[in-house]
Amino acid sequence: MAKFDSYQKNQIMEKRILLPTDFSRNALNAARMAMDLFAGTKCDFYLLHVFQVSGYSIDSLMVPAPGEAKYEAARAEADINLKKLLEILKLHGKNPEHTFHKLSSYNSLVYGIKAVIAKQDIDLIVMGTRGATDIQSIIFGTNTVHVMEEITECPVLAVPEDYPYKPPREIVFPTDFKVAYKRRELNYLLEIAKEHGSVIRVLHIKDETELSREQKINKELLESILQGYNHEFHVLEDLKVHKGIGAFVASRNSDLIVFMNRKHSYLAKVFSEPLVKELGYHYQIPILELNATS
């Protein structure tokens, strides 16, 4: 038990959280959720806006240079908007545990995020699933899906448009028990559950008569990892995976879906086609994507 207590003691630690923003209402909502979700945790929040320059394409070999009038104008506008955003976030409530940093760069969203992750050692990305409707400022929506598919360095929390924050009373964790999870891969699931007293609902959408020997071993391993946390195992059958998850979440009014993005896993396929592309449309609760360590 001492070993578990030691792990619990060291589990909640300082976070470095990236908040990409296009200055839309939904991006603001996602930032506020991050502040509320980690209200009791010491956090460095990095507000990132990736901007473009009129007359240049992000995919072009022609790159605007710092010092050029158009580049400086775009960067100045980004800096002004970041300052305004910071002032708005301060109105959400002062938390001595939270520190904010403003970042802007000429880049694509994914490469801009990757650069910040590498430089600032980011632990988590929190972003909205839809952004501004103006064509010139659309960043989220399908781009949120793109980030979840391309970013493997850290977890991504996607927050649906206009989602009203509430403490995650119930977390749904879908699995087919075909892979062995590592405790460190589930850190964010465990941290959030511990911090908010959440129930973890392990959901298996059954497509076999009975679990194989390997599945039984993996289930036992997951059970050992969840020992000490409030959790229950659930089974559904005769349903497609994404429909089963949706039905389970809707019937219980769950607060958060957590899944592991592991190559070649059934969830990697389900959450890329078509489920992730319906984020903010199909599900109206946040989705946390964790990344496998191997």
C-alpha positions as CSV (number, residue, x, y, z in Angstrom):
1,M,0.0,0.0,0.0
2,A,2.9,2.3,0.7
3,K,4.0,2.0,-2.9
4,F,0.6,3.1,-4.1
5,D,0.5,6.0,-1.7
6,S,3.9,7.2,-2.9
7,Y,2.7,7.0,-6.5
8,Q,-0.4,9.0,-5.6
9,K,1.6,11.6,-3.8
10,N,3.8,12.2,-6.7
11,Q,1.2,11.9,-9.4
12,I,-0.3,15.4,-9.2
13,M,2.5,17.7,-10.2
14,E,3.1,20.9,-12.1
15,K,1.6,21.0,-15.6
16,R,2.7,22.8,-18.7
17,I,-0.5,23.1,-20.8
18,L,-0.8,24.5,-24.3
19,L,-3.9,26.4,-25.3
20,P,-4.0,27.0,-29.1
21,T,-6.3,29.9,-29.9
22,D,-7.9,31.6,-32.9
23,F,-9.6,34.0,-30.5
24,S,-13.0,32.4,-31.1
25,R,-15.5,32.0,-28.4
26,N,-15.0,28.2,-28.5
27,A,-11.2,28.6,-28.0
28,L,-11.9,30.8,-25.0
29,N,-14.3,28.2,-23.6
30,A,-11.7,25.5,-24.0
31,A,-9.1,27.7,-22.1
32,R,-11.6,28.3,-19.3
33,M,-12.3,24.6,-19.0
34,A,-8.5,23.9,-18.7
35,M,-8.3,26.5,-15.9
36,D,-11.3,24.9,-14.1
37,L,-10.2,21.3,-14.7
38,F,-6.8,21.9,-13.2
39,A,-7.9,24.6,-10.7
40,G,-6.0,22.7,-7.9
41,T,-2.9,22.1,-9.9
42,K,0.1,24.4,-10.4
43,C,0.0,25.1,-14.1
44,D,1.9,27.1,-16.8
45,F,-0.6,27.9,-19.6
46,Y,0.9,28.7,-23.0
47,L,-1.5,30.7,-25.2
48,L,-0.5,30.0,-28.8
49,H,-1.8,31.8,-31.9
50,V,-0.4,30.7,-35.2
51,F,-0.9,33.5,-37.8
52,Q,-0.7,33.8,-41.6
53,V,0.5,36.7,-43.7
54,S,-1.5,38.2,-46.5
55,G,0.0,37.3,-49.9
56,Y,1.8,34.2,-48.6
57,S,0.7,30.6,-48.4
58,I,1.7,28.4,-45.4
59,D,2.6,25.7,-47.9
60,S,4.6,27.9,-50.2
61,L,8.4,28.0,-50.4
62,M,8.1,31.8,-50.2
63,V,8.2,32.6,-46.5
64,P,7.7,36.2,-45.1
65,A,10.7,37.4,-43.1
66,P,10.5,39.2,-39.8
67,G,10.8,42.9,-40.4
68,E,8.7,42.9,-43.5
69,A,5.7,45.2,-43.1
70,K,3.0,42.5,-43.6
71,Y,4.7,40.1,-41.3
72,E,5.1,42.7,-38.5
73,A,1.5,43.8,-38.9
74,A,0.2,40.3,-38.6
75,R,2.4,39.6,-35.6
76,A,1.4,42.9,-33.9
77,E,-2.3,42.0,-34.4
78,A,-1.7,38.6,-32.9
79,D,0.1,40.1,-29.9
80,I,-2.7,42.6,-29.3
81,N,-5.3,39.9,-29.4
82,L,-3.3,37.7,-27.1
83,K,-3.1,40.5,-24.6
84,K,-6.9,41.0,-24.8
85,L,-7.4,37.2,-24.3
86,L,-5.2,37.2,-21.3
87,E,-7.2,40.0,-19.8
88,I,-10.5,38.1,-20.4
89,L,-9.0,35.0,-18.8
90,K,-8.1,37.0,-15.7
91,L,-11.8,37.8,-15.3
92,H,-12.5,34.1,-15.0
93,G,-10.9,34.2,-11.5
94,K,-7.4,34.7,-10.1
95,N,-5.6,31.5,-9.3
96,P,-2.2,31.9,-7.7
97,E,-1.3,28.4,-9.0
98,H,-1.8,29.5,-12.6
99,T,0.7,31.4,-14.8
100,F,0.1,32.4,-18.4
101,H,2.5,32.9,-21.3
102,K,1.7,34.5,-24.7
103,L,3.1,32.9,-27.9
104,S,2.6,33.7,-31.6
105,S,4.2,32.4,-34.7
106,Y,3.9,32.2,-38.5
107,N,3.2,28.6,-39.0
108,S,0.7,25.9,-39.6
109,L,-1.3,24.8,-36.6
110,V,0.3,21.3,-36.3
111,Y,3.9,22.5,-36.8
112,G,3.4,25.5,-34.6
113,I,2.1,23.2,-31.8
114,K,5.0,20.7,-32.4
115,A,7.5,23.6,-32.1
116,V,6.1,24.7,-28.8
117,I,5.9,21.2,-27.4
118,A,9.6,20.7,-28.1
119,K,10.7,24.0,-26.7
120,Q,8.4,24.3,-23.7
121,D,8.1,20.6,-22.8
122,I,4.3,20.7,-23.0
123,D,2.4,18.0,-21.0
124,L,-1.1,18.5,-22.5
125,I,-3.0,20.4,-25.2
126,V,-6.5,21.7,-24.6
127,M,-8.4,23.0,-27.6
128,G,-11.9,23.6,-28.9
129,T,-13.5,21.3,-31.6
130,R,-14.8,24.2,-33.6
131,G,-13.6,27.7,-34.1
132,A,-14.4,31.0,-35.8
133,T,-16.7,30.6,-38.9
134,D,-14.9,33.3,-40.8
135,I,-12.9,31.5,-43.6
136,Q,-9.8,33.5,-42.8
137,S,-9.7,32.5,-39.2
138,I,-10.9,28.9,-39.2
139,I,-8.4,26.8,-37.2
140,F,-10.4,24.2,-35.3
141,G,-13.1,21.8,-36.4
142,T,-11.3,19.4,-38.8
143,N,-8.0,20.9,-37.7
144,T,-8.7,19.6,-34.2
145,V,-9.0,16.2,-35.6
146,H,-5.8,16.7,-37.5
147,V,-4.0,17.7,-34.3
148,M,-5.3,14.6,-32.5
149,E,-4.1,12.4,-35.4
150,E,-0.7,14.1,-35.9
151,I,0.4,15.0,-32.3
152,T,1.9,12.0,-30.5
153,E,4.2,13.8,-28.1
154,C,1.5,14.5,-25.5
155,P,-2.3,14.1,-24.8
156,V,-4.9,16.2,-26.5
157,L,-8.2,17.3,-24.8
158,A,-10.9,18.3,-27.3
159,V,-13.7,20.5,-25.9
160,P,-17.0,20.7,-27.8
161,E,-18.4,24.1,-28.8
162,D,-20.2,25.9,-26.0
163,Y,-19.6,23.0,-23.5
164,P,-20.5,24.2,-20.0
165,Y,-17.8,23.1,-17.6
166,K,-18.7,20.8,-14.8
167,P,-16.4,18.6,-12.7
168,P,-16.0,15.2,-14.5
169,R,-18.2,13.0,-12.3
170,E,-18.0,10.1,-14.6
171,I,-15.3,9.2,-17.1
172,V,-15.8,6.6,-19.9
173,F,-12.7,4.6,-20.9
174,P,-13.5,2.3,-23.9
175,T,-11.2,-0.7,-24.5
176,D,-11.1,-4.1,-26.2
177,F,-8.6,-5.5,-23.8
178,K,-6.4,-6.5,-26.8
179,V,-3.4,-4.4,-25.6
180,A,-1.6,-4.1,-22.3
181,Y,-1.8,-0.7,-20.8
182,K,1.1,0.9,-18.9
183,R,0.4,3.0,-15.7
184,R,2.3,5.9,-17.1
185,E,0.1,5.9,-20.3
186,L,-2.9,6.4,-18.1
187,N,-1.5,9.2,-15.9
188,Y,-4.0,11.8,-17.0
189,L,-7.0,9.6,-16.6
190,L,-5.8,8.7,-13.1
191,E,-4.9,12.3,-12.2
192,I,-8.3,13.7,-13.3
193,A,-10.2,10.9,-11.6
194,K,-8.3,11.4,-8.3
195,E,-8.5,15.2,-8.4
196,H,-12.3,15.3,-9.0
197,G,-13.4,12.0,-7.3
198,S,-14.6,10.7,-10.7
199,V,-15.9,7.2,-11.4
200,I,-14.0,5.5,-14.2
201,R,-16.4,3.4,-16.4
202,V,-14.3,0.9,-18.3
203,L,-16.4,0.1,-21.4
204,H,-16.0,-3.0,-23.6
205,I,-18.1,-3.3,-26.7
206,K,-18.2,-7.1,-27.0
207,D,-17.6,-8.7,-30.4
208,E,-16.5,-12.1,-29.2
209,T,-18.1,-15.0,-27.4
210,E,-15.6,-14.7,-24.6
211,L,-12.4,-13.0,-23.9
212,S,-9.2,-14.6,-25.1
213,R,-6.5,-15.6,-22.6
214,E,-4.5,-12.4,-23.6
215,Q,-7.6,-10.2,-23.2
216,K,-8.2,-11.7,-19.7
217,I,-4.6,-11.0,-18.7
218,N,-4.8,-7.4,-20.0
219,K,-8.1,-6.9,-18.2
220,E,-6.5,-8.0,-15.0
221,L,-3.5,-5.7,-15.6
222,L,-5.9,-2.7,-16.1
223,E,-7.8,-3.7,-13.0
224,S,-4.5,-3.6,-11.0
225,I,-3.7,-0.1,-12.4
226,L,-7.2,1.1,-11.4
227,Q,-6.9,-0.4,-7.9
228,G,-7.6,2.4,-5.4
229,Y,-9.7,4.4,-7.8
230,N,-13.5,4.4,-8.1
231,H,-14.1,2.3,-11.2
232,E,-16.5,-0.2,-12.7
233,F,-16.3,-2.5,-15.8
234,H,-19.2,-2.5,-18.3
235,V,-20.0,-4.7,-21.3
236,L,-22.2,-3.9,-24.3
237,E,-22.9,-6.2,-27.3
238,D,-24.6,-6.2,-30.7
239,L,-23.5,-2.6,-31.3
240,K,-20.9,-0.9,-33.5
241,V,-18.1,0.5,-31.3
242,H,-18.8,4.2,-32.0
243,K,-22.5,3.7,-31.6
244,G,-22.0,1.7,-28.4
245,I,-19.9,4.4,-26.9
246,G,-22.4,7.1,-27.9
247,A,-25.3,5.1,-26.5
248,F,-23.5,4.4,-23.2
249,V,-22.4,8.1,-22.8
250,A,-25.9,9.4,-23.6
251,S,-27.7,6.9,-21.3
252,R,-25.5,7.8,-18.3
253,N,-25.0,11.5,-19.0
254,S,-21.2,10.9,-18.7
255,D,-18.8,13.9,-18.5
256,L,-15.6,12.8,-20.3
257,I,-14.4,10.1,-22.8
258,V,-10.8,9.0,-22.5
259,F,-9.2,6.8,-25.2
260,M,-5.8,5.5,-26.0
261,N,-4.5,6.5,-29.5
262,R,-2.4,3.4,-30.3
263,K,-1.5,2.5,-33.9
264,H,-3.4,-0.5,-35.2
265,S,-5.8,-0.6,-32.3
266,Y,-9.5,-0.7,-32.9
267,L,-10.0,2.6,-31.2
268,A,-7.4,4.3,-33.4
269,K,-9.5,3.2,-36.4
270,V,-12.8,4.0,-34.8
271,F,-11.8,7.4,-33.5
272,S,-10.3,8.5,-36.8
273,E,-13.0,7.3,-39.2
274,P,-15.6,8.5,-38.6
275,L,-15.8,9.3,-34.9
276,V,-13.1,12.0,-34.4
277,K,-14.4,13.8,-37.4
278,E,-17.7,14.2,-35.6
279,L,-16.2,15.8,-32.5
280,G,-18.4,18.6,-31.3
281,Y,-21.2,17.2,-33.4
282,H,-21.7,13.5,-32.5
283,Y,-20.7,13.9,-28.8
284,Q,-21.3,16.9,-26.7
285,I,-18.7,16.1,-24.0
286,P,-14.9,16.5,-24.0
287,I,-12.7,13.8,-25.4
288,L,-9.2,13.2,-24.0
289,E,-6.8,11.4,-26.3
290,L,-3.9,9.7,-24.6
291,N,-0.9,8.5,-26.5
292,A,0.8,5.1,-26.2
293,T,4.4,5.2,-25.0
294,S,5.4,2.3,-27.4
